Amino acid sequence: MNKLQPKAKKKIESICDRYINENTPLMMILSDIQKEYGYIPLEVQEVVSEKTGLPVAEIYGVVTFYSFFSLTPKGKYIIGVCLGTACYVKGSQNIIDKFSDLLKIAPGQTTEDGLFTIDALRCIGACGIAPAVSINGKVYPKVTIEQVSKIVADYKNKEAL
């Protein structure tokens, strides 16, 4: 097991303790850890295992099954490109490909500078404004390939200020 900082381990243990009286606390625990740290690495899963008595394999299975959990840190700006049917038909695959080309990362990866992560999303419920892109909760409607460069540049410019 990698060594967690004692403060982080205590925080994770306190998150687990919040749900001690729940019959099935795992999703709540993992959700709180994801919100707190942005990801759930193996050493954190091991602490959760110690506290809950659940096997690490079961915890790992849950973390890797649900796309909203992550094993690695995500970027400051999480670019979610909807690949649901309506968005896909309107060209969202080309949109995600353009983001990937510009940022030199594949979906699911984070840029080396830690600024951007690209996530391929299933339906985000924005079919009427397809193709839709979400960046940290801000939804961009009817995105075109031509707009992708400007969107990336705008976020990079925020960092330069």
N, C-alpha and C positions, 0 to 999 in steps of 0.2 A: 504494500500500500504506500503510495506517495504520501509525503508528510504535509498535512494541512496546517495552516497557522492555528494556534490554539483558539484565538478569537473567532475564526471562521468555523472551527469545529463546534464551539459552544453555540454559535448562532444556528447552525444546522440542527444541532441537538434540541435547541429551544423550539425550532420550527416543528420538529417531530413531536415534541411534548405537547404542542397545541392540540394535536389530534389523538392524544392517547386514549380517549374514550370512544373514538369512532370505530365502527366495525371494519371498514375498509378505507383506511386513511391515505393510502399511497398516492393517489392522484392529487389530493389536496396538498400533501407534503411536497411532492415534486413541483406542483404549480407554484407554491410559495418560494421554493428554492430557485426556480427558473426566474421568477419576478425579482428576487433579491440579487442574484448573481449573473443572470443572463444565459447561463448554461449549467449543465449537470455532469461534470466529469466523473470518471470511475471512482476516484478517491472520495467524492461526496456520496456516491451511491453506496460505498462501503460503510460510511457512517450511518446512513439511513438504514442499511441492513442490520447493523449492530443495534440500533435503537428500536427497530420494528420487529426484528426476528425474521424478516422476509429474506429469502436468498438473493444474493447480488444478481444472479441470472434472471430472476423474475423482475427485479427493478430495472435492469438493463433492457430487458424485453419491452417494458412499458416505455422507457425513455426513447428507445429507437423506433417503436411502433408509431408513436404520435409525433406528427411533424412540428408541433409547437414546442416540443422539448428539443434541446440541442446538447450534444456532447462537447462542443467546442464554442469558444466565444464568438459572438456575432459582431458585425461591424456597427459603428455608430449610426449609420444609415442602412436600414434593412429595406432593400428594394424587393417588393413582392409583385411578381407579374402573374396575373391570373391566366391560367391555362384551361379554365372551364370551357365548356362547349361554345357558348356565345363569343367569348373572347378569342378562343382559338380560331373559330371560323372567320373572325375579323382580323386575324393576323398577329395574335399575341406571341406565337412562336418566333416570328421575325423580330418582335420587340425584345424578347428575352435574349435572343441571339445577339442583337445589337448591343444591349447592356453588357453581355459577356465579352464581346469583341472589344468594346471601349475600355472595360475595366480589367480585361485579361484574366478573368476568372470564370469558372463554370457555375451554374446554379448549385446552391448549397455551400459555396465557398466564400471566403472573405479575403478582401485585398490585403496585401502585406502591410499596408499602413494602418489597417484596422478601421478604415472609414466606411467601406461598403461590403455588404453581404447581398448576394442575389438569392432569392427564394422563388422557386416555381410553386405557385399556389393552385389549388383546385378552385372551385367556384368561390368567389368572394361576395356573391350576391349583388353584383353591379352590372348585370347583363344589359341593362338599358343604356349603359355608357361604355360598352365594349369597344376596343380592348382597354381594360382598366389596369392601372399600376398603382400600388400602394407603397408609400415610403414613410415609415414610422407612423402609420395611421392616416396620413394625408393621401387622399385618393385623387389620382390624375385620370380624367375621363378621356375616352376616344384618343388614346395616345397613338401617334404615328412614329415611324422609324426616324423621321426627320427631327422630331422633338426630343428623342433620347439624348442626343449630344448636349442639348441645352439643359436638360434636366440634370445630367451629371455635372455639367459645368457650374450650374447654379449652386449645387451642394458643395462642390470643391471651392467655389468662391466664398461661401459661408465660412469655410475653414481658414481662408486666407485673411479674413478680417480680424 
